[in-house]
Amino acid sequence: MKNIHRLASRDWIGLTIVLVGFGLRLRQYLVNRSLWLDEAMLTNNILARDFAGLFHPLDNDQGAPVGFLLVQKLVTLALGDSEYALRLVPFLAGVLALALMFLLARKISNAFAGNLALALFAISPALIYYASEVKQYSSDVAIALALILLFLKTHTVTASPKGEAASLPDQGLLRATSFDYASLRSGSRPRNDEAIFAFLGALVIWFSHPALFVIAALGLTLFAQAVREKDKRQIAALLLVALAWALSLAALYFVNLRQLSTHQFFLDYWRAGFVPRDASAFAWLVNSLRTPFADLLGLQLPYLVSGLLFLLGMIGLTRRLPRFGLFLLLIFFLALFASFLTFYPFAGRMILFLVPIFCLFLAEGVDFLPDLTGSWKPVRSLVFLALSAALLFSPLSLAYENVTAPKMREHIRPTMETLRENLRDGDAVYVYYWAEHAVRFYAPKYEMDISTFLIGADHHDQPTLYRLELDALRGRGRVWFLFSHIYEEGGFNERDYILDYLNSIGELKREYRQPGTSVFLYLYDLK
């Protein structure tokens, strides 16, 4: 209770922001939309395999950390395969990430910048969404934040006079929530500290692939500090830690990463996320740093403004907290280097784990820019408030829109229920190929046997082949056609193409679409 009374005003503001972020994530979770294509494909792998089977390459071009798959399997065995159960781990990871971001912002930033970074994090549309998806990206963020906080406990963080008060780690609430890893950098540390450190690093990469970049940056900075201080004992200990990490990484590569890093589908799908090995690399980098601002943070500021704030924040934070700033930059560099080697794409949801760093740099940039306007306090305050409002307006608008009208694009349950209620003996059901995986998950729940359905093939590169599939159904009086996740390229839409041909060979008897979704059901007479 004493710690509650010692909360500073910035802590109350921060906790309020955390509460808002929690509400947004809870709202997304409770919407309980149907599994969409990617979720269904991964879930079908988890449900169809035993624990040993999850160590093998997944079907349908899916990939995920083995540890995440094993946890998901445990959850389904304990709680069943409802959407709530399947999304429970990502949801809890999203909530944990909020708490960790609160601690991180409180440790390294002043009140204004810390709460702005926390607000950007709390209302990030990507973080809200992925906290309620059967994928590993939400846990990637939580693990990355935990490792960044571990950095602060294994390094002596020094600050310039301007930032000293903001960077004292154990004030207010934090005094009650601090962990003491200081023995890792002192000569009197217990012998088992290095063993714990080695175990943690070796373990987390099995649960989060991008955790490798954070743990590598942590190890490299610790090693550099030990070399600078000429601490032979720590150098030897860290080399043993690195050996444990390398052995774990080698095992992970053999079991999991080898298949992913050479999988042609992943290489093709994420091709734009790999650093070009020619003169276009700089233009690629500039463009690749543009998309996270809009896609992950929901910002609608001109790129020149957001990019400038990011750059200023990077400079300001690194100048104020050199070791910490360089540590964050090293994480970025390692992720880009992996992209250059075509090991890991620097794009989209794959770099969601970097969102905390984006938030910190942007907020630090907003805090740093008013200093350039002079020392007159009213001007500095006005600039800060204007920039903060500009940053938060768009993601707040998106958050409000999602609360009032959640996106339900591939919400297939109502369509499956309609099909079950109207399906008669002798009816044929044609399932569009991208709808197969969601139908395969939901059909048993609606007491339908998917083995009796006709699963369409993928002919997007030769659309005329669809006509052969449809011609095989001629002569049937009742044929249902179910579409979801429809392929569309330029002006070509596969659903429209198929329907145009069906209208030429048969008669549409009924159509159904749940409002707000992109799932379609049609009944045709093809006699």
N, C-alpha and C positions, 0 to 999 in steps of 0.2 A: 504494500500500500504506500510505503514511503516513496518508492520509485515513481508511482503515479503522481504524487504531489510534486515531485521534482521535475516533471516534464516542462520543458521550455515551450514558448508559444510556437516556435517552429516545429516542435514535435507534435503539438496538437494539430497544426495545419497538415503536417505530413501524414499523421494517422487518419485525418479526414480524407485526404487524397487516396490513401490505401483503402479506406472503406468504400469510396466511390468506385475505385478500380475493382474491388471485390464484388460490388453490386453489379457492375457491368459484366464481369465474368460469370457470376451466378445466373444472371438473366440469360446469357448465351447458353449456359449449360442446361437450364430448366426449359428452354424452348424445345429441346429434345427432338430436333429435326432428324429425319432419316439419314442413315449412312449414305454418303455420296460415293462416287466411283472409287476413288483412291482408298477411302476408309474401308469400303466393302472388300476390295481386293486384299488389303492387308489383314482384315479381320477373318476372311475365309481361310487364309493361310494359318492364322493362329488357332482357329477352331478345328481345322482339319488335321493338325499335326500334334504329336506328343512333344514333350520337352526336347527330346533328342532331335526330332525332326526340325526344330526351329534353328538348329545350328547349321542346317544345310541351306543352299540357295533357295529363295522363295519363288513361288510361282507368280505368273502374271507381271513380271518385271518389277517386283517389289523389293525394297531394301530398307532395313531398319537395324539399329543396334541390337545385338543378341540379348543383352540385359533387359532392354525395354520389352522385347518380345516375351521373355520369360516372365517378367512381372505381369504383363497383360494376360498371359496364359493362366497364371495363378489367380488373377482377379476373376477370370471367366469361370474357373473351377469353383471358386468360393461364392461368387455373386451371380453367376449366370452370364448370358450373352446379350442382355438388354443394352440399349444405347447408353443409358446412365452408367452401367457397370463398365462398358468399354471405354467411356470417356472419363472415368473417375480419376485415373492416374494423371492424364494431361491436365485436368481441372485442378487437382491438388498441387501439381507442379506449378501451374499458373498462379495460384494463390501464394505458394511459397516464394515464388519469384518476386511477387509484390513486396513481401516482408523483407526479403534480402535486398531489394532495391532501396527500400526505405533506410536500411542500415547503411548501405554503401553511400547513398547520397548524404546521409547525416554525418558520415565519417570524413568525407573528402571535400565537401562543398559548403559554402556559407548558406545562410537561411534561404535567400532568394534563389540562388542557382540550384541548391539542393532540392527545394520543393518544385522548381520548374522542371528539373530533370525527372523527378518522381512523377509529376503530372503528365509529362510526355509519355512516360512509360505506362502509367496507369490507364490512359485512354488510347493507347496505340491500337488501331483497329486490327492489326495482324496479331498482336499478343492476345487480344480479347478473343479473336476467332480461334487461334490455335490452342487456346486453353480449353477448347471444347471440340477437339478433333482427335480421332484415333490415330495419332501420329506422334512422333518423338520430339517434335520441334519445341513444344512447351517445356519439356524436361531438359532440352538442350540449354534453354535460357536459364533455368533454375540452377543447373549444374555449373554453367559458366559464371554466374553470379557468386555461387558458393566458393568457387576457386579464386575469383577476384578478391573476395573478402579474406580468403586464406592468405593471399599475397600481402594484404595489409597487416596480417598477424606475423608474417615471417620476415618482414623488412622494417627497418627503422625509417619511418617516413618523416622527412624534414620539409619545412615550408619557409617561404619568405615571410617577412613580417606582416605583409598584407594578408596572407592566407593562413597565418599561424593559428589564429583563433578558430578558423573554420575547419582546420584539419585535426584538431585534438580529438582522438578517437573515442574516449570514454567519458562522455558527458551525459547527464540526464539519463534517459532510458537506456542508453548504450552501456552504462556502467553495470547494469543488471544483466546484460545479454552478451558480454564479452567472453571470448575464449582466449586462453593464454598459450600461444604458440611461440612466445618469445624465446623459450629454451632452445628452439631450433637454431637460433643464431647466437647463442651464448656458449661460452666454454664449459658451463656447468650443466648442460642439458643431459637428461637421462639417455641411456643408450637406446631405449626402445622408441624414441621420438623419430629417428630416421626410419625405423621399421614401419611405424604408422604412416609416415609421409610416403614411403615407397608403396605401401599397400593401397593408400588412397589414390595415388596417381595411376597405379596399375589397374585399379578397379573401375574408376570413372569412365575410362575410354571404352569399356564394354557396354556402358549405358548411354553414352553420347559420343558420336564420332567427332564433332568439333571440339569437344573437351580436350582432345589431343593438342590443339593449338594453344589453349589456355594453360594446360599443364606443362607444355614444352616451354612456353614463355616464362612461366613461374620458375621452372628448373634452371633455365638459362640465366635469369636475373639473379637467382640465388647463387649460382655458380660464379657469375661475374663479381658479385659482392664478396664471395669467399676468396677469389683470386686477388681482388683489390686489397683485401685485408690480410692477405698471405696466411690465411687460416688453413694449415695443412690438414688438420683433422677434419674440418668441414669439407674441404675439397675431396678428401678420400671418401667421406660419408656420402657426399652428393654423387660421386661416381658410382658407388654401390646402388644408390637410389636410381640413378639413370639406367644401370644394368637391369634392375628389376622392372623398370618401365619398358625397356627395350624388349625384354623377354615376353612381357605381357602383350606388347604391340605385335611382336612376331607371331604369337599364338593367335591374336585377333586377326591379323592379316591372313593367316592360313585358313582360319575358320570362316571369316566374314568379309574382310575388306578386299581380299584378292578377287573374289567374284564380282564385287561392286566396281572396283577400279578398272576392270577389264570388260565390263558388261557393255556391249555395243549400244543397247537401248539407252542406258544412262549417259553414255558418251555423246550420243546423238541428241538426246532430249535436252541436255544441259550444255550443249556446245557453246552457246552464247555466254556461258558463265566461266569459260576458261580463257585465261590471258593469252592473247595472240602472240605468236613468236616472231613478230615482224614490226615494222615501223608504226603500225596502227595500235600498238599496245597503249600508248599514252592516251589516245582518243578513247580507247576501250575503257581505260581506268576512269577517265572523267565521266563517261556515260554510265559506268557501273556504279559510281558513287551517287549518281542522280536518282536512280530508281528506289533505293531504300527510303529516301525522304518521303516520297509519295506512296509507295506500295506498302511499306512496313510501318511508317509513322503517320501516314495519312495527311502529310503536309501539302498545302497548295501554294506555298510561297514560290516565287521565281527561284530557279536553281542558283542564280547568282547570289541571292540573299542567303538561302539555306547553306549553300556551299561556303560562303564567306564566314557565316557564323560558326560552321563546323571547323573551318581552318583556324579562326581566331580562338575558338575554345580549345583546340588541340594545342596551340601555341601557349595560351594562357595557363592551361592546366599543367602542361609539361614544364613551364617556367616556374610555376608555384610549387609543384610537387614533382620534381624531375624523375625520380625513380618510378613513381606510379604512372606518370604520363608516358614514359618510355616503355613501361610494361604493357600498357594498353596498345601503344603503337606496334609493339612487337607481335601482339596477337593478330593485329591487322596484317602485318607483313607476312607472318607465317600462313595465314589464310590465303593471301594473294600468291604466295610461293607455291602452296599446294594447288592452287588454280593454274598457275603456270605449268606445273608438272602434270596437269589433267588428273590429279588425284581427288580434288574436291572443288565443286563449282562455287564461284563467288557470285551468287545471284539468288534472288527470291527468298523463299522460305529456308533455303539452306544456310543463309547467313542471319537468320532470326536471332541467333545467339549473340550477335553483335549489336542488337538494338540498345542494350544498356549503355554501351560505349557511345553510340550515336546520341543518345539522350544526354549523357554527361557532357560531351563536347559541345552540343548545341546550347545547352544551358550555360556552360562556362563561356561560350562565345557571346551570349546575350549579356552576361555579367561583365565581360571584359570590354565590350564595345562602348558602353557609356563612358568608360575611362578616357576614351579617345576624344570625347566631346568637350572635355574640360572638367574643372573641379566644381562648377556651380551645381549644387545638389538638385535643385528643381529640374534642370535640364537632364541630368543623369537619370533621375527617377522617371521622367517622362519617356525617355528613350527606352529604358528598361521595360516599363509597363507596355509601351506600344509594341515592342518586339515580342514580348511574352504573349500578348493578346493575339498578335499575328500568327505566332506558332501554334497556339492552342485552339484557335477558332475552327479550323477545318476538322481536326480530329474530334473536337467536341461535337460538331455538327454531325459527323458520321456516327459517333457514339449515340447521340440522341435519336438519330434515324434508325439505328439498329435496335434500340430499346423499344421504340414505338412500332416499328415494322420490321421484325427480324427477317433476314434473307432465308428463303426456304426453296432454293432453286431445284434441288434434286430430292425433294421430300416425296419419296415414292410410296410410303405406307398407305395414304388414302387411295391411290391408284390400285395398289395390290388388293385392298379391301373391296373396291368396286369390281375388280376382275373376279374375285372369289364369289361375290354375291350374284354375279350375272353369268358365270361360266356354266355351260350346260354340257351334258354328256355328248361327246362327238365333236365338240368345238376344238378348233386348232388355235394354238397361241404361238405367234411369231415374236421373238424377243430380239430387238435391235442389239447388235453385238456389244456396244458399250453399256447397255442396260443389264447385260447378263449377270454381272458380279453382284449388283444390288438385288436382283431378282433371286439369285442363288442363295443369298443370305436370308431374304424375307419369305420366300415361297414356303418353307416348312412352317413358319409362324402362322401362315394363313391356310395350312393344311392342303397345299398344292404340291404336286410332284413335278419338279422342274425337268425330270428326265423325259416327260411327255411333251415338253415344249420344243419348238424348233428354234435353235439359237442361230441367228444370222451370222454371216461371215463379214469380215472387214474388206470391203471392195472400194474404199475411197479413192484409190489410184486408178481403178477401172470400174466406174459406176455402172456400166452396162451389164456387168455380171449380176447386179441385184435383180435384173429382170428374169434371169434364169431361176433364181431362188423363188421369186414370186410366181413365175409360171408353174412351178411345181405344186402350187397350192390351188390352181384353177380346178373348178369342179366342186369346191367345198362351199357350203351355204353360209357357214359362220366361222370367220377367221379373225382373231384378235391380233392387233399389232401394238406393241408396247415400245415406246421410245423414251430414252433418257440420255443425257450427256451427248448431245447430237454433234456430230462432226460438221464444222462449217469453215470454209476456207474461201476468202474473198466473197464472191457473190454466190458460191455454191453451197447449198444446204442439203445434206443427205435425206433428212426427213421429208423435205419438200419434193426432192427428186423421187423418192419411193412413193409418196402419196400421189404425185402426178401420174405415175404409171399404174398404181392401183385404181385410180379413178378412170383410167382408160380401159381396164379389163374387168372392173367390178363396180359395185354400188356401195357407197358408204351408208351404213345403217345407224351408227351411233358413234359419238366421240365424247371423251371425258378428259378434263384437265382440272386439277385442283388449282384454284386461283393462287397466283404468286409462285407457282412452280414451273419448271421446264420439263415436266414428265407428262407424256401424252399417251392416251389409249384410244384405239379406234376399232370398230367392228365393221367388217366388210363381208358382203355377199359376193363370192367369186364364181358363182355358177354361170 
